[in-house]
Amino acid sequence: MAFSSSPALHLRPPAGASRRQLRLAIAGGERAPERARAWLQGAGAWLPHDVQRTFLLLASELVNNSVRHGLAGESDVIEIEMRSIDGSVGVQVSDAGPGFAPAMRDRPLDEPGGWGLVLVDRMAERWGVVHDDRTRVWYELTVE
């Protein structure tokens, strides 16, 4: 599983680059992925259709991971940040959970669940995990 611990979403864009940045804070809990997806559909409406589908899938998986593994309940906050710089879009999802070290999936193929980071690893150009005051999982996609 390839990943980086560097916070890629904090890179400065080249001079003159077209840039967009959006942030959202939502309550955790079982409806968090649904709320995040509704916001992200609008925020990513400018993306080409195939990139938008991947963007939404991966972001939803990361928000779901914040709820399931980061234990983000209704009284907790999940932060979502979207940044675009010429030719790419990045998403970072953070929660106050305990953090984790990415590892290969070790469940049988027919067992449900546990595919979120596998999808991120296979579909994103780059991704990583940073743990400081919050657990931050980010990914980047190329926009063609």
Secondary structure, 3 states (H helix, E strand, C coil): CCCECCCHHHCCCCCCCCEEEEEEEEECCCCHHHHHHHHHHHHCCCCCHHHHHHHHHHHHHHHHHHHHCCCCCCCCEEEEEEEEECCEEEEEEEECCCCCCCCCCCCCCCCCCCCHHHHHHHHCCEEEEEECCCEEEEEEEECC
